Amino acid sequence: MQQPTNQEKVQKEDANTKIAQAKALLTMLLEQKHGTITIKETKEELHKADIGKTAIEQAIKQLGLTTQYDTMPDNTRVYFWVAPTVPKYPSGVV
């Protein structure tokens, strides 16, 4: 079995760092918003921090977040990521 190159090691370390950054940012936002954050705005914040889709997906998985939505009066849906510590349907989210 071939040993990873230095470039491969650096890429893996960068990926792990991005996941850690995503988890830290998600955790901070969840704490500020009492465990429920809108996906659209959160993704914008993560992308501003130069965190990519794969790192975001891994962070969501590692944090155990679930997806829920609320239907607005105009019948549009707003999607949320919800921390596992929040009841299944937090106030205002269905």
N, CA, C and O atoms as CSV, one atom per row, in Angstrom:
chain,resi,resn,atom,element,x,y,z
A,1,MET,N,N,0.844,-1.188,0.000
A,1,MET,CA,C,0.000,0.000,0.000
A,1,MET,C,C,0.884,1.244,0.000
A,1,MET,O,O,1.821,1.349,0.792
A,2,GLN,N,N,0.587,2.164,-0.872
A,2,GLN,CA,C,1.411,3.360,-1.048
A,2,GLN,C,C,1.095,4.408,0.022
A,2,GLN,O,O,-0.067,4.640,0.356
A,3,GLN,N,N,2.138,5.029,0.549
A,3,GLN,CA,C,1.999,6.084,1.537
A,3,GLN,C,C,1.435,7.346,0.869
A,3,GLN,O,O,1.755,7.625,-0.286
A,4,PRO,N,N,0.604,8.104,1.582
A,4,PRO,CA,C,0.090,9.345,0.992
A,4,PRO,C,C,1.217,10.361,0.781
A,4,PRO,O,O,2.168,10.438,1.559
A,5,THR,N,N,1.076,11.127,-0.286
A,5,THR,CA,C,2.064,12.170,-0.562
A,5,THR,C,C,1.863,13.324,0.408
A,5,THR,O,O,0.840,13.407,1.088
A,6,ASN,N,N,2.835,14.202,0.465
A,6,ASN,CA,C,2.708,15.390,1.318
A,6,ASN,C,C,1.499,16.220,0.910
A,6,ASN,O,O,0.778,16.736,1.764
A,7,GLN,N,N,1.275,16.348,-0.398
A,7,GLN,CA,C,0.137,17.122,-0.884
A,7,GLN,C,C,-1.180,16.488,-0.416
A,7,GLN,O,O,-2.101,17.203,-0.020
A,8,GLU,N,N,-1.275,15.168,-0.458
A,8,GLU,CA,C,-2.477,14.478,0.000
A,8,GLU,C,C,-2.680,14.673,1.506
A,8,GLU,O,O,-3.808,14.842,1.968
A,9,LYS,N,N,-1.587,14.649,2.262
A,9,LYS,CA,C,-1.679,14.884,3.703
A,9,LYS,C,C,-2.183,16.290,3.995
A,9,LYS,O,O,-3.034,16.483,4.863
A,10,VAL,N,N,-1.656,17.271,3.270
A,10,VAL,CA,C,-2.067,18.663,3.449
A,10,VAL,C,C,-3.546,18.831,3.093
A,10,VAL,O,O,-4.284,19.520,3.797
A,11,GLN,N,N,-3.973,18.196,1.997
A,11,GLN,CA,C,-5.374,18.298,1.583
A,11,GLN,C,C,-6.299,17.695,2.641
A,11,GLN,O,O,-7.364,18.246,2.919
A,12,LYS,N,N,-5.901,16.577,3.225
A,12,LYS,CA,C,-6.709,15.948,4.260
A,12,LYS,C,C,-6.771,16.828,5.505
A,12,LYS,O,O,-7.832,16.976,6.109
A,13,GLU,N,N,-5.635,17.411,5.889
A,13,GLU,CA,C,-5.606,18.312,7.040
A,13,GLU,C,C,-6.482,19.536,6.790
A,13,GLU,O,O,-7.202,19.979,7.685
A,14,ASP,N,N,-6.423,20.085,5.570
A,14,ASP,CA,C,-7.266,21.231,5.211
A,14,ASP,C,C,-8.744,20.868,5.302
A,14,ASP,O,O,-9.550,21.644,5.815
A,15,ALA,N,N,-9.094,19.683,4.802
A,15,ALA,CA,C,-10.486,19.231,4.845
A,15,ALA,C,C,-10.956,19.097,6.291
A,15,ALA,O,O,-12.058,19.527,6.630
A,16,ASN,N,N,-10.124,18.504,7.139
A,16,ASN,CA,C,-10.483,18.357,8.549
A,16,ASN,C,C,-10.617,19.716,9.224
A,16,ASN,O,O,-11.489,19.907,10.072
A,17,THR,N,N,-9.759,20.659,8.850
A,17,THR,CA,C,-9.832,22.001,9.412
A,17,THR,C,C,-11.130,22.686,8.985
A,17,THR,O,O,-11.776,23.344,9.800
A,18,LYS,N,N,-11.518,22.538,7.721
A,18,LYS,CA,C,-12.762,23.142,7.226
A,18,LYS,C,C,-13.978,22.549,7.934
A,18,LYS,O,O,-14.927,23.265,8.255
A,19,ILE,N,N,-13.946,21.238,8.173
A,19,ILE,CA,C,-15.050,20.611,8.908
A,19,ILE,C,C,-15.112,21.156,10.325
A,19,ILE,O,O,-16.195,21.452,10.830
A,20,ALA,N,N,-13.963,21.290,10.969
A,20,ALA,CA,C,-13.911,21.838,12.328
A,20,ALA,C,C,-14.414,23.283,12.346
A,20,ALA,O,O,-15.135,23.678,13.263
A,21,GLN,N,N,-14.037,24.066,11.341
A,21,GLN,CA,C,-14.516,25.444,11.253
A,21,GLN,C,C,-16.029,25.476,11.058
A,21,GLN,O,O,-16.723,26.277,11.686
A,22,ALA,N,N,-16.537,24.609,10.190
A,22,ALA,CA,C,-17.980,24.547,9.951
A,22,ALA,C,C,-18.714,24.169,11.233
A,22,ALA,O,O,-19.735,24.768,11.570
A,23,LYS,N,N,-18.191,23.173,11.944
A,23,LYS,CA,C,-18.828,22.766,13.194
A,23,LYS,C,C,-18.828,23.893,14.222
A,23,LYS,O,O,-19.819,24.100,14.922
A,24,ALA,N,N,-17.725,24.612,14.309
A,24,ALA,CA,C,-17.631,25.718,15.266
A,24,ALA,C,C,-18.627,26.818,14.921
A,24,ALA,O,O,-19.311,27.336,15.804
A,25,LEU,N,N,-18.712,27.176,13.651
A,25,LEU,CA,C,-19.635,28.226,13.229
A,25,LEU,C,C,-21.088,27.781,13.419
A,25,LEU,O,O,-21.916,28.551,13.905
A,26,LEU,N,N,-21.390,26.551,13.040
A,26,LEU,CA,C,-22.748,26.034,13.227
A,26,LEU,C,C,-23.120,26.012,14.707
A,26,LEU,O,O,-24.229,26.399,15.077
A,27,THR,N,N,-22.203,25.563,15.544
A,27,THR,CA,C,-22.465,25.503,16.981
A,27,THR,C,C,-22.730,26.893,17.542
A,27,THR,O,O,-23.649,27.081,18.339
A,28,MET,N,N,-21.927,27.863,17.129
A,28,MET,CA,C,-22.119,29.234,17.596
A,28,MET,C,C,-23.493,29.764,17.167
A,28,MET,O,O,-24.215,30.349,17.974
A,29,LEU,N,N,-23.850,29.557,15.898
A,29,LEU,CA,C,-25.142,30.034,15.404
A,29,LEU,C,C,-26.301,29.322,16.103
A,29,LEU,O,O,-27.306,29.949,16.439
A,30,LEU,N,N,-26.160,28.022,16.319
A,30,LEU,CA,C,-27.210,27.270,17.019
A,30,LEU,C,C,-27.404,27.787,18.441
A,30,LEU,O,O,-28.533,27.889,18.922
A,31,GLU,N,N,-26.303,28.111,19.109
A,31,GLU,CA,C,-26.405,28.644,20.469
A,31,GLU,C,C,-27.106,29.993,20.473
A,31,GLU,O,O,-27.924,30.271,21.350
A,32,GLN,N,N,-26.786,30.832,19.491
A,32,GLN,CA,C,-27.414,32.158,19.397
A,32,GLN,C,C,-28.905,32.065,19.088
A,32,GLN,O,O,-29.693,32.893,19.545
A,33,LYS,N,N,-29.285,31.057,18.312
A,33,LYS,CA,C,-30.676,30.934,17.856
A,33,LYS,C,C,-31.428,29.830,18.596
A,33,LYS,O,O,-32.456,29.352,18.116
A,34,HIS,N,N,-30.930,29.427,19.747
A,34,HIS,CA,C,-31.602,28.442,20.596
A,34,HIS,C,C,-31.825,27.103,19.897
A,34,HIS,O,O,-32.855,26.459,20.098
A,35,GLY,N,N,-30.856,26.682,19.071
A,35,GLY,CA,C,-30.867,25.352,18.491
A,35,GLY,C,C,-31.537,25.202,17.145
A,35,GLY,O,O,-31.608,24.092,16.617
A,36,THR,N,N,-32.034,26.297,16.568
A,36,THR,CA,C,-32.710,26.233,15.272
A,36,THR,C,C,-32.180,27.353,14.384
A,36,THR,O,O,-32.266,28.526,14.746
A,37,ILE,N,N,-31.630,26.994,13.216
A,37,ILE,CA,C,-31.087,27.998,12.293
A,37,ILE,C,C,-31.631,27.764,10.886
A,37,ILE,O,O,-31.809,26.624,10.458
A,38,THR,N,N,-31.891,28.859,10.179
A,38,THR,CA,C,-32.379,28.727,8.807
A,38,THR,C,C,-31.234,28.263,7.912
A,38,THR,O,O,-30.107,28.747,8.016
A,39,ILE,N,N,-31.542,27.333,7.048
A,39,ILE,CA,C,-30.510,26.745,6.195
A,39,ILE,C,C,-29.960,27.764,5.208
A,39,ILE,O,O,-28.745,27.852,5.032
A,40,LYS,N,N,-30.821,28.528,4.564
A,40,LYS,CA,C,-30.374,29.459,3.529
A,40,LYS,C,C,-29.367,30.473,4.082
A,40,LYS,O,O,-28.283,30.639,3.522
A,41,GLU,N,N,-29.720,31.144,5.167
A,41,GLU,CA,C,-28.823,32.154,5.737
A,41,GLU,C,C,-27.559,31.524,6.306
A,41,GLU,O,O,-26.476,32.103,6.217
A,42,THR,N,N,-27.699,30.343,6.888
A,42,THR,CA,C,-26.541,29.670,7.462
A,42,THR,C,C,-25.550,29.263,6.381
A,42,THR,O,O,-24.341,29.422,6.550
A,43,LYS,N,N,-26.060,28.737,5.271
A,43,LYS,CA,C,-25.166,28.372,4.164
A,43,LYS,C,C,-24.435,29.607,3.635
A,43,LYS,O,O,-23.256,29.531,3.290
A,44,GLU,N,N,-25.136,30.744,3.571
A,44,GLU,CA,C,-24.488,31.983,3.123
A,44,GLU,C,C,-23.336,32.346,4.051
A,44,GLU,O,O,-22.259,32.723,3.589
A,45,GLU,N,N,-23.559,32.235,5.361
A,45,GLU,CA,C,-22.501,32.532,6.336
A,45,GLU,C,C,-21.323,31.576,6.179
A,45,GLU,O,O,-20.168,32.001,6.207
A,46,LEU,N,N,-21.609,30.300,6.016
A,46,LEU,CA,C,-20.546,29.310,5.861
A,46,LEU,C,C,-19.744,29.547,4.585
A,46,LEU,O,O,-18.521,29.408,4.582
A,47,HIS,N,N,-20.430,29.904,3.504
A,47,HIS,CA,C,-19.721,30.172,2.251
A,47,HIS,C,C,-18.879,31.446,2.352
A,47,HIS,O,O,-17.804,31.522,1.757
A,48,LYS,N,N,-19.359,32.451,3.102
A,48,LYS,CA,C,-18.558,33.664,3.331
A,48,LYS,C,C,-17.256,33.312,4.056
A,48,LYS,O,O,-16.227,33.957,3.857
A,49,ALA,N,N,-17.321,32.289,4.890
A,49,ALA,CA,C,-16.134,31.834,5.628
A,49,ALA,C,C,-15.299,30.866,4.782
A,49,ALA,O,O,-14.358,30.253,5.285
A,50,ASP,N,N,-15.643,30.732,3.509
A,50,ASP,CA,C,-14.920,29.876,2.556
A,50,ASP,C,C,-14.963,28.395,2.961
A,50,ASP,O,O,-13.981,27.663,2.842
A,51,ILE,N,N,-16.132,27.993,3.437
A,51,ILE,CA,C,-16.348,26.593,3.802
A,51,ILE,C,C,-17.239,25.985,2.728
A,51,ILE,O,O,-18.332,26.484,2.462
A,52,GLY,N,N,-16.766,24.907,2.115
A,52,GLY,CA,C,-17.450,24.287,0.994
A,52,GLY,C,C,-18.538,23.304,1.386
A,52,GLY,O,O,-18.727,22.978,2.558
A,53,LYS,N,N,-19.240,22.846,0.370
A,53,LYS,CA,C,-20.394,21.965,0.536
A,53,LYS,C,C,-20.049,20.674,1.286
A,53,LYS,O,O,-20.777,20.275,2.194
A,54,THR,N,N,-18.957,20.028,0.916
A,54,THR,CA,C,-18.593,18.759,1.549
A,54,THR,C,C,-18.306,18.939,3.035
A,54,THR,O,O,-18.746,18.133,3.854
A,55,ALA,N,N,-17.578,19.981,3.383
A,55,ALA,CA,C,-17.280,20.247,4.797
A,55,ALA,C,C,-18.564,20.549,5.567
A,55,ALA,O,O,-18.724,20.115,6.707
A,56,ILE,N,N,-19.476,21.294,4.942
A,56,ILE,CA,C,-20.756,21.608,5.588
A,56,ILE,C,C,-21.539,20.321,5.838
A,56,ILE,O,O,-22.054,20.104,6.935
A,57,GLU,N,N,-21.625,19.473,4.820
A,57,GLU,CA,C,-22.368,18.215,4.961
A,57,GLU,C,C,-21.788,17.338,6.065
A,57,GLU,O,O,-22.532,16.748,6.848
A,58,GLN,N,N,-20.453,17.253,6.127
A,58,GLN,CA,C,-19.811,16.458,7.173
A,58,GLN,C,C,-20.080,17.047,8.556
A,58,GLN,O,O,-20.343,16.308,9.505
A,59,ALA,N,N,-20.017,18.360,8.672
A,59,ALA,CA,C,-20.265,19.016,9.961
A,59,ALA,C,C,-21.709,18.790,10.414
A,59,ALA,O,O,-21.955,18.517,11.589
A,60,ILE,N,N,-22.660,18.903,9.489
A,60,ILE,CA,C,-24.069,18.675,9.809
A,60,ILE,C,C,-24.254,17.245,10.325
A,60,ILE,O,O,-24.940,17.016,11.321
A,61,LYS,N,N,-23.638,16.303,9.639
A,61,LYS,CA,C,-23.737,14.894,10.024
A,61,LYS,C,C,-23.120,14.663,11.404
A,61,LYS,O,O,-23.718,14.005,12.255
A,62,GLN,N,N,-21.912,15.213,11.621
A,62,GLN,CA,C,-21.223,15.008,12.894
A,62,GLN,C,C,-21.962,15.656,14.063
A,62,GLN,O,O,-21.925,15.144,15.181
A,63,LEU,N,N,-22.634,16.780,13.809
A,63,LEU,CA,C,-23.386,17.462,14.863
A,63,LEU,C,C,-24.764,16.828,15.088
A,63,LEU,O,O,-25.430,17.126,16.080
A,64,GLY,N,N,-25.185,15.969,14.180
A,64,GLY,CA,C,-26.479,15.301,14.328
A,64,GLY,C,C,-27.675,16.201,14.076
A,64,GLY,O,O,-28.753,15.977,14.626
A,65,LEU,N,N,-27.486,17.230,13.238
A,65,LEU,CA,C,-28.583,18.154,12.958
A,65,LEU,C,C,-29.626,17.491,12.072
A,65,LEU,O,O,-29.303,16.653,11.229
A,66,THR,N,N,-30.880,17.875,12.273
A,66,THR,CA,C,-31.964,17.401,11.422
A,66,THR,C,C,-32.531,18.589,10.643
A,66,THR,O,O,-32.299,19.747,10.989
A,67,THR,N,N,-33.270,18.277,9.596
A,67,THR,CA,C,-33.890,19.313,8.781
A,67,THR,C,C,-35.386,19.321,9.049
A,67,THR,O,O,-36.042,18.280,9.032
A,68,GLN,N,N,-35.908,20.506,9.295
A,68,GLN,CA,C,-37.340,20.705,9.474
A,68,GLN,C,C,-37.730,21.933,8.670
A,68,GLN,O,O,-36.868,22.692,8.226
A,69,TYR,N,N,-39.021,22.128,8.484
A,69,TYR,CA,C,-39.457,23.321,7.763
A,69,TYR,C,C,-40.703,23.910,8.389
A,69,TYR,O,O,-41.426,23.246,9.132
A,70,ASP,N,N,-40.932,25.163,8.074
A,70,ASP,CA,C,-42.130,25.890,8.489
A,70,ASP,C,C,-42.769,26.428,7.222
A,70,ASP,O,O,-42.069,26.893,6.323
A,71,THR,N,N,-44.087,26.369,7.141
A,71,THR,CA,C,-44.796,26.898,5.977
A,71,THR,C,C,-45.267,28.316,6.297
A,71,THR,O,O,-45.956,28.551,7.290
A,72,MET,N,N,-44.883,29.240,5.443
A,72,MET,CA,C,-45.224,30.646,5.612
A,72,MET,C,C,-46.675,30.886,5.144
A,72,MET,O,O,-47.263,30.028,4.484
A,73,PRO,N,N,-47.247,32.052,5.486
A,73,PRO,CA,C,-48.622,32.358,5.051
A,73,PRO,C,C,-48.808,32.297,3.527
A,73,PRO,O,O,-49.909,32.011,3.056
A,74,ASP,N,N,-47.753,32.561,2.759
A,74,ASP,CA,C,-47.864,32.512,1.296
A,74,ASP,C,C,-47.575,31.112,0.748
A,74,ASP,O,O,-47.358,30.938,-0.451
A,75,ASN,N,N,-47.575,30.118,1.640
A,75,ASN,CA,C,-47.347,28.699,1.307
A,75,ASN,C,C,-45.927,28.370,0.869
A,75,ASN,O,O,-45.692,27.276,0.357
A,76,THR,N,N,-44.975,29.277,1.052
A,76,THR,CA,C,-43.577,28.932,0.810
A,76,THR,C,C,-43.035,28.255,2.064
A,76,THR,O,O,-43.530,28.474,3.170
A,77,ARG,N,N,-42.024,27.442,1.875
A,77,ARG,CA,C,-41.417,26.744,3.009
A,77,ARG,C,C,-40.074,27.369,3.355
A,77,ARG,O,O,-39.298,27.736,2.472
A,78,VAL,N,N,-39.814,27.484,4.645
A,78,VAL,CA,C,-38.517,27.927,5.142
A,78,VAL,C,C,-37.920,26.729,5.875
A,78,VAL,O,O,-38.525,26.196,6.806
A,79,TYR,N,N,-36.722,26.308,5.446
A,79,TYR,CA,C,-36.084,25.127,6.013
A,79,TYR,C,C,-35.084,25.515,7.087
A,79,TYR,O,O,-34.413,26.543,6.994
A,80,PHE,N,N,-34.996,24.666,8.114
A,80,PHE,CA,C,-34.138,24.893,9.266
A,80,PHE,C,C,-33.280,23.670,9.536
A,80,PHE,O,O,-33.674,22.538,9.256
A,81,TRP,N,N,-32.089,23.921,10.089
A,81,TRP,CA,C,-31.323,22.857,10.709
A,81,TRP,C,C,-31.607,22.956,12.192
A,81,TRP,O,O,-31.613,24.048,12.759
A,82,VAL,N,N,-31.840,21.817,12.820
A,82,VAL,CA,C,-32.233,21.801,14.220
A,82,VAL,C,C,-31.289,20.882,14.994
A,82,VAL,O,O,-31.013,19.756,14.581
A,83,ALA,N,N,-30.802,21.391,16.125
A,83,ALA,CA,C,-29.907,20.620,16.989
A,83,ALA,C,C,-30.676,19.462,17.621
A,83,ALA,O,O,-31.883,19.567,17.842
A,84,PRO,N,N,-29.988,18.363,17.910
A,84,PRO,CA,C,-30.665,17.212,18.506
A,84,PRO,C,C,-31.229,17.482,19.902
A,84,PRO,O,O,-32.057,16.713,20.391
A,85,THR,N,N,-30.797,18.552,20.540
A,85,THR,CA,C,-31.279,18.877,21.886
A,85,THR,C,C,-32.608,19.626,21.870
A,85,THR,O,O,-33.227,19.818,22.917
A,86,VAL,N,N,-33.050,20.052,20.676
A,86,VAL,CA,C,-34.304,20.800,20.560
A,86,VAL,C,C,-35.442,19.802,20.378
A,86,VAL,O,O,-35.280,18.813,19.663
A,87,PRO,N,N,-36.609,20.047,21.022
A,87,PRO,CA,C,-37.745,19.152,20.824
A,87,PRO,C,C,-38.060,19.002,19.330
A,87,PRO,O,O,-37.693,19.855,18.522
A,88,LYS,N,N,-38.734,17.925,18.981
A,88,LYS,CA,C,-38.980,17.614,17.565
A,88,LYS,C,C,-39.567,18.789,16.794
A,88,LYS,O,O,-39.140,19.061,15.672
A,89,TYR,N,N,-40.529,19.483,17.367
A,89,TYR,CA,C,-41.126,20.637,16.689
A,89,TYR,C,C,-41.029,21.858,17.590
A,89,TYR,O,O,-41.947,22.136,18.362
A,90,PRO,N,N,-39.919,22.589,17.497
A,90,PRO,CA,C,-39.759,23.769,18.350
A,90,PRO,C,C,-40.818,24.816,18.016
A,90,PRO,O,O,-41.407,24.808,16.935
A,91,SER,N,N,-41.037,25.685,18.939
A,91,SER,CA,C,-42.032,26.743,18.762
A,91,SER,C,C,-41.830,27.481,17.454
A,91,SER,O,O,-40.751,28.017,17.200
A,92,GLY,N,N,-42.861,27.514,16.622
A,92,GLY,CA,C,-42.798,28.241,15.358
A,92,GLY,C,C,-42.244,27.430,14.208
A,92,GLY,O,O,-42.211,27.920,13.079
A,93,VAL,N,N,-41.806,26.201,14.456
A,93,VAL,CA,C,-41.249,25.369,13.376
A,93,VAL,C,C,-42.062,24.086,13.294
A,93,VAL,O,O,-42.207,23.375,14.288
A,94,VAL,N,N,-42.590,23.789,12.120
A,94,VAL,CA,C,-43.349,22.559,11.920
A,94,VAL,C,C,-42.775,21.819,10.745
A,94,VAL,O,O,-43.264,20.746,10.393
